[in-house]
Amino acid sequence: MEIAFIISIVLLIAYSFLALFDGVFLHLYKYRLYEHKESKFEHLTHTVRAILFTGILVSLFTNIENNSLFLFGAALVVADIITLIVDAYLEKDSRKFMGGLPRWEYILHLLVNGFHFASIAVFLVIKINLDSNGITLANNFQQIESFHTFRTIAINLLPGAVLISLLHILVYFPKFNFYFNKLNFKCC
């Protein structure tokens, strides 16, 4: 189980860095998907996914002992998968304003979503026990050293996840959007 938590840690960190680059820098700052008529619905799916990720962090990754919250988190994962399918379906038409989705960004999306769902899958393998008595949910990971690192990372990702969710929502408001568009970094 120690190795499974370490793998989940690596996947969660890889996802977080790539999602920050893709979701904030590319989608919000560089391409400003929320401003283009063709990509407004895609931005809505990104907003929903950002909110769902925050919920997944809280319900799956940080509250290990609460099985009811775990079941809610599992429902959020299903909602995230459905939202991802909608997002992927929309992308071809949504990116017409920029000549389509660049190949390298398509690859980035594959990596981001692969790391995201792999971290969830590894965690589910840790949490769910199947035996002759049926399905049980493991709750006691206190003796596993890497669990504490995993949980600390998940807790520390929460403020950023909330902030990114809010940023996705705030760009819908013209006054915020005006000031956000004034940001002009020299590197980009």
MDTraj code that builds the backbone (N, CA, C; nanometers):
import mdtraj as md
import numpy as np

residues = "MET GLU ILE ALA PHE ILE ILE SER ILE VAL LEU LEU ILE ALA TYR SER PHE LEU ALA LEU PHE ASP GLY VAL PHE LEU HIS LEU TYR LYS TYR ARG LEU TYR GLU HIS LYS GLU SER LYS PHE GLU HIS LEU THR HIS THR VAL ARG ALA ILE LEU PHE THR GLY ILE LEU VAL SER LEU PHE THR ASN ILE GLU ASN ASN SER LEU PHE LEU PHE GLY ALA ALA LEU VAL VAL ALA ASP ILE ILE THR LEU ILE VAL ASP ALA TYR LEU GLU LYS ASP SER ARG LYS PHE MET GLY GLY LEU PRO ARG TRP GLU TYR ILE LEU HIS LEU LEU VAL ASN GLY PHE HIS PHE ALA SER ILE ALA VAL PHE LEU VAL ILE LYS ILE ASN LEU ASP SER ASN GLY ILE THR LEU ALA ASN ASN PHE GLN GLN ILE GLU SER PHE HIS THR PHE ARG THR ILE ALA ILE ASN LEU LEU PRO GLY ALA VAL LEU ILE SER LEU LEU HIS ILE LEU VAL TYR PHE PRO LYS PHE ASN PHE TYR PHE ASN LYS LEU ASN PHE LYS CYS CYS".split()
xyz = np.array([
    [0.0817, -0.1195, 0.0000],
    [0.0000, 0.0000, 0.0000],
    [0.0861, 0.1259, 0.0000],
    [0.2040, 0.1152, 0.0588],
    [0.2975, 0.2285, 0.0620],
    [0.3289, 0.2749, -0.0802],
    [0.3605, 0.1789, -0.1670],
    [0.3945, 0.2103, -0.3061],
    [0.2751, 0.2724, -0.3778],
    [0.1544, 0.2227, -0.3519],
    [0.0348, 0.2764, -0.4172],
    [0.0145, 0.4237, -0.3806],
    [0.0352, 0.4586, -0.2544],
    [0.0234, 0.6000, -0.2155],
    [0.1313, 0.6843, -0.2833],
    [0.2523, 0.6323, -0.2944],
    [0.3606, 0.7063, -0.3606],
    [0.3263, 0.7287, -0.5081],
    [0.2735, 0.6273, -0.5740],
    [0.2332, 0.6408, -0.7142],
    [0.1227, 0.7454, -0.7256],
    [0.0260, 0.7406, -0.6365],
    [-0.0830, 0.8370, -0.6388],
    [-0.0317, 0.9793, -0.6151],
    [0.0677, 0.9939, -0.5280],
    [0.1296, 1.1244, -0.5022],
    [0.1920, 1.1787, -0.6311],
    [0.2707, 1.0963, -0.6977],
    [0.3388, 1.1385, -0.8211],
    [0.2360, 1.1778, -0.9272],
    [0.1333, 1.0968, -0.9432],
    [0.0300, 1.1252, -1.0424],
    [-0.0464, 1.2535, -1.0098],
    [-0.0788, 1.2737, -0.8825],
    [-0.1520, 1.3929, -0.8410],
    [-0.0687, 1.5193, -0.8622],
    [0.0586, 1.5138, -0.8321],
    [0.1464, 1.6296, -0.8524],
    [0.1636, 1.6574, -1.0019],
    [0.1861, 1.5534, -1.0816],
    [0.2007, 1.5711, -1.2266],
    [0.0740, 1.6316, -1.2856],
    [-0.0408, 1.5794, -1.2433],
    [-0.1684, 1.6346, -1.2895],
    [-0.1798, 1.7819, -1.2525],
    [-0.1489, 1.8159, -1.1293],
    [-0.1667, 1.9525, -1.0811],
    [-0.0830, 2.0530, -1.1599],
    [0.0429, 2.0197, -1.1858],
    [0.1284, 2.1114, -1.2622],
    [0.0795, 2.1273, -1.4062],
    [0.0479, 2.0163, -1.4700],
    [0.0020, 2.0244, -1.6086],
    [-0.1348, 2.0912, -1.6194],
    [-0.2237, 2.0648, -1.5247],
    [-0.3564, 2.1272, -1.5267],
    [-0.3466, 2.2772, -1.5033],
    [-0.2554, 2.3189, -1.4179],
    [-0.2341, 2.4617, -1.3947],
    [-0.1896, 2.5296, -1.5244],
    [-0.0941, 2.4702, -1.5929],
    [-0.0459, 2.5259, -1.7197],
    [-0.1575, 2.5286, -1.8239],
    [-0.2260, 2.4151, -1.8398],
    [-0.3293, 2.4040, -1.9428],
    [-0.4529, 2.4872, -1.9089],
    [-0.5034, 2.4692, -1.7877],
    [-0.6311, 2.5301, -1.7502],
    [-0.6244, 2.6789, -1.7220],
    [-0.5132, 2.7247, -1.6677],
    [-0.5034, 2.8672, -1.6338],
    [-0.4267, 2.9422, -1.7428],
    [-0.3040, 2.9005, -1.7682],
    [-0.2235, 2.9762, -1.8642],
    [-0.2820, 2.9685, -2.0054],
    [-0.3026, 2.8466, -2.0579],
    [-0.3490, 2.8345, -2.1965],
    [-0.4955, 2.8744, -2.2126],
    [-0.5837, 2.8126, -2.1362],
    [-0.7272, 2.8336, -2.1576],
    [-0.7759, 2.9712, -2.1131],
    [-0.7286, 3.0178, -1.9988],
    [-0.7779, 3.1467, -1.9489],
    [-0.6949, 3.2652, -1.9974],
    [-0.5645, 3.2526, -1.9939],
    [-0.4797, 3.3674, -2.0228],
    [-0.4448, 3.3797, -2.1716],
    [-0.3851, 3.2778, -2.2290],
    [-0.3351, 3.2886, -2.3668],
    [-0.4483, 3.2860, -2.4701],
    [-0.5349, 3.1844, -2.4636],
    [-0.6405, 3.1701, -2.5634],
    [-0.7711, 3.2388, -2.5240],
    [-0.7889, 3.2678, -2.3961],
    [-0.9101, 3.3347, -2.3450],
    [-1.0377, 3.2693, -2.4020],
    [-1.0492, 3.1406, -2.3767],
    [-1.1607, 3.0641, -2.4322],
    [-1.2966, 3.1218, -2.3931],
    [-1.3054, 3.1804, -2.2777],
    [-1.4316, 3.2358, -2.2282],
    [-1.4800, 3.3548, -2.3103],
    [-1.3936, 3.4146, -2.3937],
    [-1.4305, 3.5317, -2.4730],
    [-1.4795, 3.4983, -2.6128],
    [-1.4551, 3.3789, -2.6591],
    [-1.4898, 3.3419, -2.7958],
    [-1.6233, 3.2692, -2.7972],
    [-1.7098, 3.3142, -2.8870],
    [-1.8443, 3.2572, -2.8955],
    [-1.8397, 3.1044, -2.9093],
    [-1.7471, 3.0555, -2.9956],
    [-1.7397, 2.9119, -3.0219],
    [-1.6950, 2.8312, -2.9008],
    [-1.6200, 2.8935, -2.8107],
    [-1.5611, 2.8173, -2.7001],
    [-1.6215, 2.8483, -2.5634],
    [-1.7291, 2.9256, -2.5593],
    [-1.7916, 2.9573, -2.4293],
    [-1.8421, 2.8314, -2.3584],
    [-1.9006, 2.7397, -2.4337],
    [-1.9502, 2.6179, -2.3698],
    [-1.8346, 2.5296, -2.3235],
    [-1.7254, 2.5287, -2.4005],
    [-1.6065, 2.4550, -2.3566],
    [-1.5547, 2.5141, -2.2252],
    [-1.5552, 2.6469, -2.2162],
    [-1.5118, 2.7099, -2.0909],
    [-1.6037, 2.6679, -1.9761],
    [-1.7328, 2.6573, -2.0033],
    [-1.8258, 2.6115, -1.8993],
    [-1.7896, 2.4708, -1.8534],
    [-1.7544, 2.3815, -1.9462],
    [-1.7156, 2.2459, -1.9046],
    [-1.5874, 2.2495, -1.8217],
    [-1.4946, 2.3394, -1.8560],
    [-1.3720, 2.3535, -1.7759],
    [-1.4045, 2.4057, -1.6365],
    [-1.5004, 2.4973, -1.6290],
    [-1.5427, 2.5508, -1.4990],
    [-1.6020, 2.4392, -1.4133],
    [-1.6892, 2.3607, -1.4730],
    [-1.7510, 2.2485, -1.4004],
    [-1.6435, 2.1510, -1.3537],
    [-1.5473, 2.1198, -1.4401],
    [-1.4413, 2.0250, -1.4023],
    [-1.3521, 2.0807, -1.2913],
    [-1.3260, 2.2109, -1.2939],
    [-1.2461, 2.2720, -1.1865],
    [-1.3182, 2.2596, -1.0533],
    [-1.4474, 2.2829, -1.0542],
    [-1.5277, 2.2703, -0.9314],
    [-1.5330, 2.1243, -0.8874],
    [-1.5516, 2.0336, -0.9821],
    [-1.5551, 1.8905, -0.9489],
    [-1.4222, 1.8453, -0.8886],
    [-1.3093, 1.8938, -0.9422],
    [-1.1799, 1.8550, -0.8864],
    [-1.1677, 1.8997, -0.7413],
    [-1.2148, 2.0192, -0.7120],
    [-1.2127, 2.0666, -0.5736],
    [-1.2940, 1.9724, -0.4851],
    [-1.4110, 1.9330, -0.5329],
    [-1.4938, 1.8390, -0.4578],
    [-1.4295, 1.7030, -0.4426],
    [-1.3606, 1.6581, -0.5462],
    [-1.2909, 1.5287, -0.5395],
    [-1.1772, 1.5342, -0.4386],
    [-1.1038, 1.6457, -0.4373],
    [-0.9977, 1.6609, -0.3359],
    [-1.0544, 1.6480, -0.1953],
    [-1.1662, 1.7167, -0.1710],
    [-1.2257, 1.7173, -0.0368],
    [-1.2868, 1.5817, -0.0031],
    [-1.3647, 1.5260, -0.0936],
    [-1.4429, 1.4065, -0.0601],
    [-1.3651, 1.2763, -0.0712],
    [-1.2703, 1.2686, -0.1629],
    [-1.1948, 1.1441, -0.1772],
    [-1.0601, 1.1495, -0.1062],
    [-0.9807, 1.2501, -0.1373],
    [-0.8402, 1.2496, -0.0987],
    [-0.8108, 1.3009, 0.0418],
    [-0.8938, 1.3868, 0.0966],
    [-0.8607, 1.4419, 0.2293],
    [-0.9449, 1.3843, 0.3422],
    [-1.0629, 1.3347, 0.3139],
    [-1.1502, 1.2797, 0.4176],
    [-1.1577, 1.1281, 0.4053],
    [-1.0510, 1.0633, 0.4446],
    [-1.0378, 0.9185, 0.4278],
    [-1.1375, 0.8408, 0.5149],
    [-1.1688, 0.8923, 0.6310],
    [-1.2485, 0.8155, 0.7271],
    [-1.3987, 0.8182, 0.7001],
    [-1.4489, 0.9175, 0.6259],
    [-1.5919, 0.9355, 0.6075],
    [-1.6387, 0.8623, 0.4813],
    [-1.7030, 0.7470, 0.5001],
    [-1.7453, 0.6664, 0.3857],
    [-1.8597, 0.7296, 0.3074],
    [-1.9473, 0.8041, 0.3740],
    [-2.0554, 0.8731, 0.3025],
    [-1.9975, 0.9792, 0.2096],
    [-1.8985, 1.0515, 0.2585],
    [-1.8320, 1.1519, 0.1762],
    [-1.7563, 1.0855, 0.0616],
    [-1.7015, 0.9665, 0.0867],
    [-1.6341, 0.8908, -0.0182],
    [-1.7318, 0.8563, -0.1306],
    [-1.8514, 0.8123, -0.0959],
    [-1.9515, 0.7779, -0.1971],
    [-1.9915, 0.9011, -0.2777],
    [-2.0012, 1.0152, -0.2108],
    [-2.0280, 1.1415, -0.2799],
    [-1.9131, 1.1721, -0.3761],
    [-1.7901, 1.1512, -0.3318],
    [-1.6734, 1.1722, -0.4164],
    [-1.6735, 1.0809, -0.5377],
    [-1.7152, 0.9569, -0.5184],
    [-1.7239, 0.8631, -0.6308],
    [-1.8259, 0.9137, -0.7333],
    [-1.9360, 0.9710, -0.6863],
    [-2.0351, 1.0304, -0.7768],
    [-1.9754, 1.1503, -0.8504],
    [-1.8915, 1.2287, -0.7822],
    [-1.8247, 1.3418, -0.8469],
    [-1.7300, 1.2927, -0.9575],
    [-1.6635, 1.1808, -0.9342],
    [-1.5745, 1.1240, -1.0358],
    [-1.6553, 1.0850, -1.1596],
    [-1.7707, 1.0239, -1.1398],
    [-1.8572, 0.9880, -1.2535],
    [-1.9008, 1.1147, -1.3275],
    [-1.9408, 1.2174, -1.2526],
    [-1.9783, 1.3451, -1.3148],
    [-1.8606, 1.4057, -1.3910],
    [-1.7403, 1.3923, -1.3372],
    [-1.6201, 1.4441, -1.4032],
    [-1.5948, 1.3709, -1.5352],
    [-1.6139, 1.2409, -1.5357],
    [-1.5952, 1.1626, -1.6590],
    [-1.6958, 1.2071, -1.7652],
    [-1.8199, 1.2243, -1.7252],
    [-1.9235, 1.2692, -1.8197],
    [-1.8901, 1.4079, -1.8733],
    [-1.8475, 1.4975, -1.7858],
    [-1.8113, 1.6330, -1.8271],
    [-1.6910, 1.6306, -1.9209],
    [-1.5947, 1.5433, -1.8938],
    [-1.4785, 1.5284, -1.9822],
    [-1.5217, 1.4835, -2.1216],
    [-1.6143, 1.3911, -2.1289],
    [-1.6635, 1.3431, -2.2585],
    [-1.7267, 1.4580, -2.3368],
    [-1.8090, 1.5374, -2.2685],
    [-1.8718, 1.6536, -2.3330],
    [-1.7638, 1.7511, -2.3799],
    [-1.6667, 1.7789, -2.2930],
    [-1.5572, 1.8712, -2.3256],
    [-1.4802, 1.8227, -2.4485],
    [-1.4451, 1.6961, -2.4515],
    [-1.3688, 1.6413, -2.5640],
    [-1.4499, 1.6470, -2.6932],
    [-1.5785, 1.6231, -2.6826],
    [-1.6655, 1.6272, -2.8004],
    [-1.6717, 1.7686, -2.8588],
    [-1.6724, 1.8688, -2.7727],
    [-1.6858, 2.0083, -2.8160],
    [-1.5586, 2.0677, -2.8744],
    [-1.4434, 2.0135, -2.8396],
    [-1.3173, 2.0815, -2.8683],
    [-1.2929, 2.1102, -3.0161],
    [-1.3306, 2.0243, -3.1046],
    [-1.3044, 2.0479, -3.2466],
    [-1.3724, 2.1762, -3.2933],
    [-1.5011, 2.1910, -3.2635],
    [-1.5742, 2.3111, -3.3045],
    [-1.5360, 2.4320, -3.2198],
    [-1.5052, 2.4083, -3.0952],
    [-1.4744, 2.5165, -3.0025],
    [-1.3470, 2.5910, -3.0392],
    [-1.2539, 2.5244, -3.1032],
    [-1.1244, 2.5862, -3.1331],
    [-1.1110, 2.6339, -3.2778],
    [-1.2211, 2.6479, -3.3483],
    [-1.2153, 2.6957, -3.4870],
    [-1.1519, 2.8346, -3.4953],
    [-1.1760, 2.9184, -3.3953],
    [-1.1237, 3.0552, -3.3977],
    [-0.9710, 3.0580, -3.4017],
    [-0.9067, 2.9519, -3.3610],
    [-0.7602, 2.9468, -3.3614],
    [-0.7064, 2.8422, -3.4586],
    [-0.7901, 2.8015, -3.5525],
    [-0.7462, 2.7051, -3.6523],
    [-0.7456, 2.5621, -3.6021],
    [-0.8186, 2.5351, -3.4971],
    [-0.8251, 2.4006, -3.4401],
    [-0.7322, 2.3850, -3.3207],
    [-0.7461, 2.2744, -3.2532],
    [-0.6651, 2.2444, -3.1358],
    [-0.5251, 2.2030, -3.1812],
    [-0.4207, 2.2740, -3.1338],
    [-0.2848, 2.2337, -3.1718],
    [-0.2547, 2.0905, -3.1251],
    [-0.1789, 2.0193, -3.2060],
    [-0.1464, 1.8792, -3.1750],
    [-0.0807, 1.8659, -3.0384],
    [0.0118, 1.9571, -3.0054],
    [0.0827, 1.9495, -2.8771],
    [-0.0135, 1.9717, -2.7599],
    [-0.1178, 2.0550, -2.7811],
    [-0.2145, 2.0754, -2.6728],
    [-0.3054, 1.9531, -2.6587],
    [-0.3340, 1.8890, -2.7690],
    [-0.4101, 1.7636, -2.7645],
    [-0.3339, 1.6600, -2.6806],
    [-0.2032, 1.6493, -2.7048],
    [-0.1191, 1.5574, -2.6271],
    [-0.1176, 1.5982, -2.4800],
    [-0.1084, 1.7278, -2.4546],
    [-0.1130, 1.7779, -2.3165],
    [-0.2434, 1.7374, -2.2482],
    [-0.3553, 1.7487, -2.3200],
    [-0.4848, 1.7090, -2.2627],
    [-0.4880, 1.5600, -2.2299],
    [-0.4285, 1.4788, -2.3170],
    [-0.4214, 1.3350, -2.2885],
    [-0.3425, 1.3088, -2.1603],
    [-0.2290, 1.3761, -2.1454],
    [-0.1470, 1.3582, -2.0249],
    [-0.2187, 1.4079, -1.9001],
    [-0.2766, 1.5280, -1.9074],
    [-0.3459, 1.5855, -1.7911],
    [-0.4565, 1.4918, -1.7442],
    [-0.5404, 1.4496, -1.8366],
    [-0.6524, 1.3635, -1.7977],
    [-0.6059, 1.2239, -1.7588],
    [-0.5013, 1.1751, -1.8228],
    [-0.4457, 1.0453, -1.7831],
    [-0.3939, 1.0480, -1.6404],
    [-0.3154, 1.1494, -1.6068],
    [-0.2637, 1.1616, -1.4693],
    [-0.3774, 1.1804, -1.3693],
    [-0.4757, 1.2613, -1.4065],
    [-0.5900, 1.2893, -1.3173],
    [-0.6644, 1.1606, -1.2825],
    [-0.7051, 1.0883, -1.3846],
    [-0.7848, 0.9681, -1.3589],
    [-0.7002, 0.8523, -1.3071],
    [-0.5730, 0.8487, -1.3423],
    [-0.4852, 0.7450, -1.2862],
    [-0.4667, 0.7670, -1.1369],
    [-0.4521, 0.8934, -1.0931],
    [-0.4377, 0.9192, -0.9482],
    [-0.5637, 0.8758, -0.8739],
    [-0.6781, 0.9003, -0.9351],
    [-0.8054, 0.8582, -0.8740],
    [-0.8143, 0.7061, -0.8727],
    [-0.7794, 0.6407, -0.9832],
    [-0.7887, 0.4950, -0.9915],
    [-0.6981, 0.4270, -0.8899],
    [-0.5748, 0.4766, -0.8775],
    [-0.4833, 0.4170, -0.7791],
    [-0.5400, 0.4354, -0.6391],
    [-0.5943, 0.5531, -0.6108],
    [-0.6535, 0.5758, -0.4793],
    [-0.7715, 0.4819, -0.4549],
    [-0.8544, 0.4605, -0.5559],
    [-0.9686, 0.3697, -0.5398],
    [-0.9221, 0.2266, -0.5116],
    [-0.8127, 0.1863, -0.5733],
    [-0.7560, 0.0538, -0.5458],
    [-0.7125, 0.0438, -0.3998],
    [-0.6604, 0.1528, -0.3466],
    [-0.6189, 0.1554, -0.2056],
    [-0.7407, 0.1500, -0.1137],
    [-0.8434, 0.2241, -0.1481],
    [-0.9593, 0.2452, -0.0597],
    [-1.0594, 0.1285, -0.0621],
    [-1.0793, 0.0678, -0.1781],
    [-1.1839, -0.0347, -0.1923],
    [-1.1236, -0.1739, -0.1788],
    [-1.1809, -0.2525, -0.0897],
    [-1.1380, -0.3914, -0.0691],
    [-1.2483, -0.4861, -0.1164],
    [-1.2113, -0.5776, -0.2015],
    [-1.3033, -0.6820, -0.2470],
    [-1.2549, -0.8142, -0.1895],
    [-1.3439, -0.8806, -0.1182],
    [-1.3097, -1.0135, -0.0663],
    [-1.4339, -1.1004, -0.0680],
    [-1.4259, -1.2170, -0.0094],
    [-1.5384, -1.3114, -0.0129],
    [-1.6607, -1.2582, 0.0614],
    [-1.6409, -1.1612, 0.1513],
    [-1.7534, -1.1024, 0.2239],
    [-1.8185, -0.9867, 0.1487],
    [-1.7609, -0.9468, 0.0357],
    [-1.8169, -0.8371, -0.0429],
    [-1.7196, -0.7203, -0.0515],
    [-1.7763, -0.6028, -0.0609],
    [-1.6968, -0.4799, -0.0746],
    [-1.6906, -0.4088, 0.0589],
    [-1.5700, -0.3729, 0.0996],
    [-1.5521, -0.2887, 0.2183],
    [-1.4615, -0.1721, 0.1806],
    [-1.4718, -0.0655, 0.2577],
    [-1.3895, 0.0533, 0.2351],
    [-1.2872, 0.0644, 0.3467],
    [-1.1618, 0.0725, 0.3103],
    [-1.0537, 0.0871, 0.4090],
    [-1.0563, 0.2287, 0.4648],
    [-1.0386, 0.2410, 0.5944],
    [-1.0424, 0.3723, 0.6589],
    [-0.9167, 0.4051, 0.7375],
    [-0.8414, 0.3061, 0.7747],
    [-0.7291, 0.3307, 0.8646],
    [-0.5963, 0.3200, 0.7897],
    [-0.5436, 0.4360, 0.7548],
    [-0.4151, 0.4414, 0.6860],
    [-0.3087, 0.5085, 0.7717],
    [-0.3387, 0.5292, 0.8970],
    [-0.2494, 0.6058, 0.9848],
    [-0.1098, 0.5446, 0.9950],
    [-0.0981, 0.4143, 0.9854],
    [0.0319, 0.3488, 0.9996],
    [0.1148, 0.3534, 0.8710],
    [0.0568, 0.4008, 0.7623],
    [0.1269, 0.4068, 0.6336],
    [0.1882, 0.5462, 0.6183],
    [0.3193, 0.5476, 0.6121],
    [0.3930, 0.6741, 0.6105],
    [0.3560, 0.7626, 0.4915],
    [0.3488, 0.7050, 0.3725],
    [0.3222, 0.7860, 0.2531],
    [0.1786, 0.8390, 0.2494],
    [0.0880, 0.7790, 0.3274],
    [-0.0489, 0.8310, 0.3359],
    [-0.0479, 0.9738, 0.3875],
    [0.0318, 1.0013, 0.4882],
    [0.0349, 1.1358, 0.5469],
    [0.0870, 1.2378, 0.4454],
    [0.1840, 1.1996, 0.3653],
    [0.2342, 1.2879, 0.2594],
    [0.1250, 1.3106, 0.1554],
    [0.0583, 1.2036, 0.1153],
    [-0.0502, 1.2121, 0.0178],
    [-0.1588, 1.3074, 0.0663],
    [-0.2020, 1.2883, 0.1874],
    [-0.3094, 1.3722, 0.2421],
    [-0.2638, 1.5173, 0.2549],
    [-0.1406, 1.5402, 0.2975],
    [-0.0879, 1.6759, 0.3099],
    [-0.0852, 1.7446, 0.1734],
    [-0.0433, 1.6731, 0.0712],
    [-0.0417, 1.7302, -0.0635],
    [-0.1837, 1.7640, -0.1083],
    [-0.2770, 1.6739, -0.0872],
    [-0.4165, 1.6986, -0.1258],
    [-0.4728, 1.8210, -0.0530],
    [-0.4444, 1.8325, 0.0759],
    [-0.4920, 1.9479, 0.1538],
    [-0.4283, 2.0771, 0.1018],
    [-0.2993, 2.0708, 0.0680],
    [-0.2309, 2.1897, 0.0186],
    [-0.2737, 2.2278, -0.1230],
    [-0.3276, 2.1352, -0.1982],
    [-0.3799, 2.1665, -0.3310],
    [-0.5167, 2.2352, -0.3246],
    [-0.5869, 2.2201, -0.2135],
    [-0.7223, 2.2755, -0.2010],
    [-0.7312, 2.4260, -0.2246],
    [-0.6486, 2.5096, -0.1607],
    [-0.6624, 2.6541, -0.1856],
    [-0.6444, 2.6895, -0.3333],
    [-0.5486, 2.6279, -0.3993],
    [-0.5286, 2.6537, -0.5417],
    [-0.6470, 2.6067, -0.6250],
    [-0.7025, 2.4907, -0.5902],
    [-0.8182, 2.4380, -0.6637],
    [-0.9387, 2.5310, -0.6477],
    [-0.9593, 2.5816, -0.5270],
    [-1.0690, 2.6765, -0.5030],
    [-1.0449, 2.8042, -0.5831],
    [-0.9221, 2.8553, -0.5796],
    [-0.8875, 2.9781, -0.6509],
    [-0.9069, 2.9615, -0.8023],
    [-0.8634, 2.8495, -0.8569],
    [-0.8792, 2.8259, -1.0005],
    [-1.0271, 2.8113, -1.0365],
    [-1.1054, 2.7460, -0.9507],
    [-1.2499, 2.7365, -0.9744],
    [-1.3124, 2.8756, -0.9761],
    [-1.2755, 2.9579, -0.8790],
    [-1.3279, 3.0946, -0.8728],
    [-1.2857, 3.1755, -0.9953],
    [-1.1627, 3.1605, -1.0366],
    [-1.1135, 3.2325, -1.1540],
    [-1.1944, 3.1944, -1.2780],
    [-1.2252, 3.0660, -1.2926],
    [-1.3078, 3.0216, -1.4050],
    [-1.4466, 3.0842, -1.4006],
    [-1.4990, 3.1048, -1.2815],
    [-1.6309, 3.1665, -1.2663],
    [-1.6223, 3.3183, -1.2852],
    [-1.5219, 3.3806, -1.2260],
    [-1.5113, 3.5265, -1.2277],
    [-1.4931, 3.5848, -1.3674],
    [-1.4318, 3.5117, -1.4588],
    [-1.4137, 3.5667, -1.5934],
    [-1.5472, 3.5849, -1.6672],
    [-1.6552, 3.5296, -1.6131],
    [-1.7874, 3.5528, -1.6699],
    [-1.8371, 3.6941, -1.6402],
    [-1.7806, 3.7589, -1.5392],
    [-1.8249, 3.8917, -1.4990],
    [-1.7438, 3.9987, -1.5716],
    [-1.8123, 4.0892, -1.6423],
    [-1.7417, 4.1872, -1.7262],
    [-1.6371, 4.2708, -1.6522],
    [-1.6657, 4.3150, -1.5330],
    [-1.5700, 4.4001, -1.4623],
    [-1.4413, 4.3221, -1.4291],
    [-1.4576, 4.2003, -1.3782],
    [-1.3404, 4.1174, -1.3497],
    [-1.2669, 4.0847, -1.4794],
    [-1.3436, 4.0510, -1.5821],
    [-1.2862, 4.0155, -1.7111],
    [-1.2019, 4.1315, -1.7659],
    [-1.2488, 4.2546, -1.7496],
    [-1.1752, 4.3726, -1.7953],
    [-1.0372, 4.3783, -1.7295],
    [-1.0324, 4.3627, -1.5978],
    [-0.9041, 4.3693, -1.5269],
    [-0.8164, 4.2467, -1.5539],
    [-0.8789, 4.1322, -1.5660],
    [-0.8031, 4.0110, -1.5960],
    [-0.7349, 4.0231, -1.7327],
    [-0.8067, 4.0819, -1.8283],
    [-0.7492, 4.0985, -1.9617],
    [-0.6368, 4.2014, -1.9661],
    [-0.6283, 4.2853, -1.8659],
    [-0.5191, 4.3838, -1.8569],
    [-0.3862, 4.3173, -1.8211],
    [-0.3917, 4.1957, -1.7651],
    [-0.2687, 4.1247, -1.7336],
    [-0.1928, 4.0973, -1.8619],
    [-0.0711, 4.1401, -1.8660],
    [0.0080, 4.1195, -1.9860],
    [0.1506, 4.0859, -1.9433],
    [0.1741, 3.9570, -1.9265],
    [0.3055, 3.9118, -1.8848],
    [0.4032, 3.9192, -2.0018],
    [0.5233, 3.9596, -1.9763],
    [0.6252, 3.9757, -2.0812],
    [0.6650, 3.8430, -2.1449],
    [0.6537, 3.7342, -2.0693],
    [0.6970, 3.6047, -2.1214],
    [0.6054, 3.5485, -2.2276],
    [0.4827, 3.6006, -2.2343],
    [0.3792, 3.5322, -2.3102],
    [0.3250, 3.6158, -2.4217],
])
top = md.Topology()
chain = top.add_chain()
for i, resn in enumerate(residues, 1):
    res = top.add_residue(resn, chain, resSeq=i)
    for name in ("N", "CA", "C"):
        top.add_atom(name, md.element.get_by_symbol(name[0]), res)
traj = md.Trajectory(xyz[None], top)
